[in-house]
Amino acid sequence: MRLVRLTVTRPRARQRSGGPDRFVRHILVRVRDDAGTSGWGEIPDADDALWDSLVADYAPALVGYRWQRPTEAAAAWRSLAPRPAVAAALDTACWDLWSRQRGMPLAHALGGVRTAVTTGVTLGPQPSVESLVHEVNRQVGAGCKRIRLQIGPGWDVEAVRAVQETYPFLVLQADGGGRYTESPSDLAALRALDDYGLLAIEQPFAAADLAAHARLSRDLRTPVALDDSVDSLERLDEAIRLEAASALNLRIVRMGGLTPARRAHDRAVDAGWQVWCGSDRESGVGRAAVVALASLPGATLPCEMPRAGERFAHDLVAPTVRSHDGVAAVPLTQPGLGHEVDERTVEALTVRSASLGVLD
């Protein structure tokens, strides 16, 4: 287990703490068998509580647990206090290890069928509509074919209209981030967006309010998508029962690993929902897992990748996981994640480490 400090070459506007966001801390987890084969997972944007939970609880539970298939590994930490990000890292590492042991690409181990996946980027609010169009131009020039605009009351219809008028053939979707209510003004704005042919309007209301999403879904032609509302299979089942949406932003970290994420994909597709794979600002380890998940047959919408100009100063894997002209290749010639961790770079960036093991 290694806590690494990464430099962001293009800082995000503000960190949760309120300060400049030039540096982030991620945790890399390696699970190794007695033959020396390793599998890797990642906790993005890690804090001390996640580190402590991993080292004191989750890792010891996994080290002392025997499993044959990665779908069984989660039973090791089922009785622990829920830490989806920690569970996701260990679950991904177990999938990577199991795939490497068998000389199988992770995408195929998960049931993926694609050799490449289409990708898109997310743009947050800009100082002005003009600066938004300028930034969209930058992303389009880098080959992006889908833009996900973060919207909110006062930054929605005008922003979408400006981008669509400038780039009428660009695929657009809107992410409400739970910023809307069912007030008359908010509902009027959401209904106005229905005229712009968006790919989806994502998470307009608070995560807990599935009923409001269901009412909006019945009111719009544009698909309503859920993100934070679905953090478990049980929650997804409830959303499907209520017909709260018809699309899902599937994130490995939020779901607690590849195992529950794959099951969520299957349930959503069976219900007739569209699926895409979102991002939690992972480095190359986590991003490789996102690409593998996005190769599943029902993940038909563009998966999330970093926007042009936003990257870490040091890549942690080789080759780098990236999109070219709006497409990311699914690595099928190498086992596991298909990308090797650069252990020298990881060592240089490590600020804290811990190891656990067993002796037979």
Stockholm file with secondary structure:
# STOCKHOLM 1.0

chainA/1-360         MRLVRLTVTRPRARQRSGGPDRFVRHILVRVRDDAGTSGWGEIPDADDALWDSLVADYAPALVGYRWQRPTEAAAAWRSLAPRPAVAAALDTACWDLWSRQRGMPLAHALGGVRTAVTTGVTLGPQPSVESLVHEVNRQVGAGCKRIRLQIGPGWDVEAVRAVQETYPFLVLQADGGGRYTESPSDLAALRALDDYGLLAIEQPFAAADLAAHARLSRDLRTPVALDDSVDSLERLDEAIRLEAASALNLRIVRMGGLTPARRAHDRAVDAGWQVWCGSDRESGVGRAAVVALASLPGATLPCEMPRAGERFAHDLVAPTVRSHDGVAAVPLTQPGLGHEVDERTVEALTVRSASLGVLD
#=GR chainA/1-360 SS CEEEEEEEEEEESCCTTSSCEEEEEEEEEEEECTTSCEEEEEESSCCHHHHHHIIIIIHHHHHTCCCSSGGGGGGGGTTSCCCHHHHHHHHHHHHHHHHHHTTCBHHHHHTCCCSEEEEEEEECCCSSHHHHHHHHHHHHHTTCCEEEEECBTTBSHHHHHHHHHHCTTSEEEEECTTCCCSSHHHHHHHHHHGGGCCSCEECCSCTTCHHHHHHHHHHCSSCEEESTTCSSHHHHHHHHHHTCCSEEEECHHHHTSHHHHHHHHHHHHHTTCEEEECCCSCCHHHHHHHHHHHTSTTCCSCEECCCTTCCBSSCSEESCCCCBTTEEECCCSSSBTSSEECHHHHHHHEEEECCCCCCC
#=GC SS_cons         CEEEEEEEEEEESCCTTSSCEEEEEEEEEEEECTTSCEEEEEESSCCHHHHHHIIIIIHHHHHTCCCSSGGGGGGGGTTSCCCHHHHHHHHHHHHHHHHHHTTCBHHHHHTCCCSEEEEEEEECCCSSHHHHHHHHHHHHHTTCCEEEEECBTTBSHHHHHHHHHHCTTSEEEEECTTCCCSSHHHHHHHHHHGGGCCSCEECCSCTTCHHHHHHHHHHCSSCEEESTTCSSHHHHHHHHHHTCCSEEEECHHHHTSHHHHHHHHHHHHHTTCEEEECCCSCCHHHHHHHHHHHTSTTCCSCEECCCTTCCBSSCSEESCCCCBTTEEECCCSSSBTSSEECHHHHHHHEEEECCCCCCC
//
